[in-house]
Amino acid sequence: MKLIAIFIGVLFSLGVNANSVGFGKVVGIKIYDFKNENPIRIYLNVDSTASSWNNSNCLIDGRIVANISLPNHDEVAVSRMLSVALAAQMAGKKVRIHSESTSATDCEVDFIAIQETAF
């Protein structure tokens, strides 16, 4: 019985390696194509829930900013993440954004969901 409980605990902990970047309404999406940098940035409103590690790198002018770096994702994933962000902005819905990275300086979008509450 104890072995089953340990196995279930390990199984659940394997999926919990992402850090929250933010939760709130999308107020802007910027697509850059500079020579040395070409991210897509998703801006959340100023009253959004901050990242789980209070990362100042994810804040610009009091807004939570999440990045989709093109080299980090394939074209289909970028298209899907951008579609979710655009749909949320157009509908006035909240998004939850997570980064797979455990780095406290990373604001990379690896997960995005449209939802009214954080769960």
N, C-alpha and C positions, 0 to 999 in steps of 0.2 A: 504494500500500500504506500509506504514511504517512497519507494522507488518510482511509482506512478506519479505521485505529487511532484517529485523532483523533475521528472521528465516533462510534465505539463508546464512547470515553472520555466524550464529552459526553453521549451517551445514558444511560450509567450514572450520571453525576453529576446528571442531572435528577431522578432518583428519590431522591436522598440529601439531602433537605432537612429531614428530621425529626430531632428530638432525643429521646433516650431519657429518659423520666421515671422508669421503674423496672422491675425484673423480680423477681417473687416471688409468694408466696401471698397471696391476698386474705383479710384478717382482719376487714374491716368495710366496710359500705356505708351511707352516711348520705344521706338525701334531705331537703333543707332547703326550707322554704316560708316564709321570712321576708319582711317587707314590701319590704326593699331588696336581698335576696339570696336566690336559690333554686337553688344548685348541687346536683349530686349528687357526693359525694366517695367515692372508692375508697381504702381504707387497705390498705397492704401490710405484711407482718410485718416485725419489726425487723431480721431478718437478710437482707432483700432487697438486691439490687444497686442501688446508688444511681444517680441520674441521671447522664447523660454529662457534665453541666457542674457537678456537685456543687452543685445549687441548694438553698440553705437554705430557700427559699420552698416547696419541695415536701416539707419535713419538719415533722411535728408530733409532739412527744414521741418522737423517734427513729424514727418510722414515715414511710415515703414515702406521700404523699397526692396523688392525681391528681383533677382536677376535670372534671366534665362540665357546662359552662355552657349552660343551655337556649337562650339567644339565639344561641349559636354553631353550633347544629346543628338540623337538622329533626327532627321527632318520630320518624320511622322510624329515623334514625341513633342517637338517644338510646336508643330501645327496644332496638336491636340491641346497642349497647355495654353497656347495663345487663344484658341477658340473658347476654352473655358473662361479665361480672364475677360475676353471681349463680351461673351454672353452675360457674365455676371455684371459687368459694367453697364451694359445696355438695359438689363432688367433691374438694376439697383439692388442686387443681392450681395451678400457677403461671401467671401472666399476664405478658405483655410489653406495656408501655404506652409509646407515643410521642406527642409533640406535634409538630404540623406547624410550629409557631412556631420561629423561631430565637432568640427572646428568652430570655435567661437567667433571667427571672422567671416564665416561663409553665409551668404544670403542667397545661395543658389536654389532655384525652384526645382525640386525633384518630385513634388507632389502638390497638386492643387485641386481643391474641391469646392463646389458651390454648396453652402449650407447656412442655415439661419442661426445655429448655435454650434459651439465648439464641442465636438465629441470624437 
